[in-house]
Amino acid sequence: MRAYFDPSFRFGVSFDPDDGTYFRTNVVDEAGRDTGRDAFMASFPHLVDVGIMGHCNHGISGRCAESGIDCYQSGALRSQPHMSVADFARIADECSGRAFQFALGGRGDPDEHESFRDILAIARSRDIVPNYTTSGWGMTAERATLTAHYCGAAAVSWQRAPHTLRAIRLLLDAGVTTNIHYVLSTWTIDEAYRRLREGSFPAGINRIIFLLYKPIGQGDGPGVLDAEDPRVRAFFSLFNSEEYCEVAGFDSCAVPGLLQWAPAVDPASIETCEGARFSAYITPDMHMTPCSFDQEGKWAVDLAHYSLEEAWLGARFGAFRSHFRRACRGCALHSDCLGGCPVTRDVVLCESIQGGVNP
């Protein structure tokens, strides 16, 4: 168990590298008394999403699009070199003793990086737990074994294909805590609802994590869920039952939907957008931004000129945080929602959202 107290923002945090349990206390006052307030941010990101993949090895085959995903990083269209081992080691060095986890990603499957083993080993040598998401297309028994040795968990994108089930089986057989990442869109929500009701996701997985479809990169508007769609209300209402909460989870983008339509869910068990508050993303070419959905680099900081800590505490990350302080201040759910996604307002599942950021 790793634990420390953040003196700048006055809260405690702990992380268990064996089972992934992450816990934060409320803010305490100078006398150490609980104020009852959630911590707004940390002095340094606790989770760093590291884009080690600069391009997708699948080319323009369309496997992701055929499964209703539409890569928000435009992996089949944008091509950069993969992140170098030296750059990754620099990130790990700066994060050592400060960050708990790396989420390995980028424009492609992290397990297909030519230095996958070295990257995993470097992370663990700095006492940071690596995790990653893969399409599963190139998963092998050797990669699954490496994952079991070094990673806390792995997720397989739900692509409704034989390689999806094969990758899940290889990871489970190797003893890896394995999740399914399911992109939730207008095209996939009916299947998600049906499979949850039937319990027909593959046996043995840890959780199905639902990720909102984003109108970013190769994504487009028709796939984005609408708060007024009755299917959306019906889907989120399922989670008023503990039965479904035990098998599923959500990305933080979905929190407004849970707060509205699943009031039985304890707000303490969900986390709204952590970008620039407790997490950050680093691109393959070493630019740090609050969130990987910032594909235009609006809030990005070039790490050729700044340290991770300087980027984290700098003006661009501060501008991103200002959204959470200002958005929807009149709403009773503000403290749990913080106004939802600052990058694209289209994905905020709220029937009373007033548009952009309120003054």
N, C-alpha and C positions, 0 to 999 in steps of 0.2 A: 504494500500500500504506500502510495506517495501522497503527501499532504503538505500544505504550506498556507501561510497567512499572507494575503496581499495587503501590505501596509498603506499603499496609496489609496485603495478603494475600500479597505477595511472589511474584508470578508475572508472566510476560510474555504479551502477547496481540497478535495481528495480524489484520488483516482486509483483504482485497483487494476493493474496491468494484466492480471490473470483472467478476470471476468468482464472487464470493461466498465465496471460501475464507476460513475462520475457523480460527485456530490458537491454542491456549493451551499454554504451557510447564508443566512441573511447578513446584511451589513450590521456591524456592531459599532457602538459609540466609543468614545475615548475610555470609558470605564469598562468596556467589554460587554455591555448589555445589548441584547438583541433589539434592533430598531423595528423589526418586522418588515423592512424594505428589502426587495431583491437587489442584488448588485447589478449595476447598469453595464459595467465593462470591467475588464481586467487590465493589468499593467502590460500584459503580453498575451498573444493568443494561446489558448489552451489546446486548440486543434488547428493544424495547418494543412490545408488542402494543397498538395504539391502536384502540379501538372507535369509529370515526367514525360508524357507522350506529346510530341510535336505534330504528329500526323497519325492517321488511321491506316493500318496495314490492310484493311479490307477494301481500300480504294473506293470506287463508286458502285460497288455491287448492290447497294441498296438494302442490305440485310436489316439494318436498324429501321429504315423508313418502312419497310414491308411489315414490321411488327408494331408500327404506330408510335415510334420513338422520335424520329426527326432530330438528329443530333444538334443540340444547341451550341456545340463548339465547332460545328461545320467541319468535322474531322475528315470527311471525304473530299472537301473542297479546299481547305486551307492546309498548307504543308510547311512545316518548320522542322528543323532537326529536333530529335528528342533531347531532353535535358541531359547534360553531361554528368558523369559521376562526380567530377570536381565541384560543379555547381550544387549538386545535391548534398555533398559532404559539407559545403559551406553553410547551407541552410540548416543541416542537422547540428552543426557546431554551434550556430547561433541560438538554436532552439533547445539545446541540451540543458536539462535542469529547469526548463521553463515551460515548454509545451509537453503535453502528455501523448498526443497522437498525431500521426500523419495519415491523411486520406490521400492515397496515391491515385492520380487520374490524369486528365489531359485529353488530347484528341486521339483516343485509341485505348486499347486494352493494356493496362500496366504490366500484366504478366508477359506481354510480348516485347517489352523493352530489352534490348540486347544485354543490359547489365542488371537484369531483374534481381538476381541473387545478391550482387554487390550492394544494390540499393537497400534491400531488406536488411542485410547484415549491418550496414552503416547506421540505419535507423536504430536498430536494437542496441548497437554498441554505444549509442548516446542515450540509452534508456528511454527511447521513444517507441511506442507501439505502432507499427505500420498496419494499415488496412487498405483494401482496394475494392473497386467494382470492375467487373469484366463482362463482356458479352458471352464469354465461355467458348468462343469459336476455336481458339487455339489451345484450350486447356489440356494439359497432359498430366499423367500420374506424377511425373517429376515436379512439375510446377505446383501441383496440389500438396506434395510432400514439403516443398519449400515454404508454402503458405502455412502449413501446420506448424512448422518449426519456428517461423519468425513472426507471423501475423497474429493479431487478436481475432480477426474475422475477415471474411470475404463476402462480397455480394455478387450475384449473377443477375444481369439484366434479363427481364422476362421477355424473351423474343419469340415465344411460341414455336420453337423449332427443336429438332432432335439434339442440336449441339447445346441448347439450354439445359435439357434434362441430363445430358451426358456430363456436362461440367458440374452440375449440382451433385451428381452421384460421385464423381471423382473427388470432389472436395469433402463430401460427407464421409466417404470411405477412408479418407486420410485423417479424419478426426477434426476437420476445420468447422468452427462455428460459421454456418452458412446462411445468409439471408437472400431473399429475392428482392430486387429493386424493380418495382412495377410503375411505369409511367402512366399516370392517370389523366385521361383526356376524354373528349367527347366521343372518341372512337372506341375507347377501352373500358369506360366506366360500367357498362352493362355486364361485361365479362367479369370485372372485378367484383361487382355485387353478387353475381351468380356463384362465382367460385368461393367467395367467403361464406355464403349461405350453405353451399353444398359441402364445404370443407375439402375442395378438390385440388388445392395446391399440393405440390409434392410432399410426401411424408418425410420427416426428419429435419426439415429446415427450422432455423431459429425463429425468424420473423419474415413477414412480407412487409417491406417498407414502401409505402406509396409516395411517389414523387410527382408533383404537379407538372403537367406539360407546360412548357414555356414558349412564348412567341419570340424566340431568340435564335440566331443562327439559322439553321434549316427548318426551325419550327415556324408555324404560321398561325394566324388568328383562328381558323375554324376548329382547331384542336383544343383551344383553351376553354376550360370549364367556366360556366356562367352561373353566378349565384342564384339566378332566377330559374334555373333548370330544375324541375322537381326531382330528377334523378340524382342531382348533387345532394339535395336535402335528404333523400332516402338513404343514400350511401353513407353520409356522415352520421346519420341518426343510428346506424347499426352500432356505433361505438358507445352508445349509452348502455350497451350490454357488455359485461365483463368478459363474456365468451369471446367476443371479437377483439377486445383490447389485448387479450392474452396471446394472440397470434399475429398482430399487426402493429405497425408503427408508421410514422409520417415524417417527411421532411418539414423543416420549420415553416416553409411557405404555406403549408396547409393549416397552420394554427388558427387563422381567422374562421375557417370552416368548422373546425372542432369546437371552438368557443361558442359559435352560434347554434350548431345543430347537435352537439354532443355534450350538453351541460353536465352530464353525469361524470365526465372525465375530470379528474382532479387537475386544476390548472398547474399545480406544483409538479405534475408529471410530464408536462409538455414545455417546450422552449420555443419562443418565437425567434425571429431572425437573429442569428448570432454574428452576422457579418460586421466586422470592425468593433465588435463588443467582446466576443470570445473566440472568433475564428477569422481566418484570412485565406486567400488563395494566391499561389505563386505560379506564374505562367512558365512554359518551357524555356522562354528566353529571359527569365528572371525579372519579371515585373510583378510587384505585389499589389493586390487589390482586395477590397473587403469581401468580394464574392466572385465565384467563377462565372456567374451570369453577366458580369460586367465585361462583355465581349468587345465593347468598343474602347475599353481602357479609360473611361471617364474619371475613375478614381484611382487609376494605377500609378504606382511609384516605381521608378527604375532602380533596381537594387545594385546597378553598377555604380551608383552615386550615393546610396544610402544603406544603412544597416536595416535589418528587419524591425528593430525597435524604433529607429527613427521614422520609418514608414508608418508603423503602427500609431505612433504618437503625433504624426504630422498633420498638416492642414487637410489633405485630401481625405484621409480616414475620418478626421473630425467633421468634415462636410457630410460624409455618409451618415455618421451618427446623429447629425442634427435632425435628420428626418424623423428618427424615433422619438426625439424630444418634442417635436413640433406637430407631427401628424395626428389628426383626429383627437385633439386634446379634450374635446367635450364628451367623448364616448366613455361609457362606464367600463368598457373592456380594455381601455387604453393600456393599463399597467401590464396586462397579460399579452396584448397583441402588438403594441407600439406602432400601430398603423399599418402593419404588414409590409410587403416587399417594397424597398425604395427603388429597385431597378426597373421593374415593369409593373405598373399598377393594375394591368389587365388580369393578373393572376390572383388578386386579393379577393377571396371569397367572402364578401360581406354585403349584405343587403342594404346597409345604411352608409356605406362609404361615400364621402363627399367629393370624390375626385382626387386630386393631387395632394400636396402637403398644405395643411391649413396654416395660416400665419399665426 
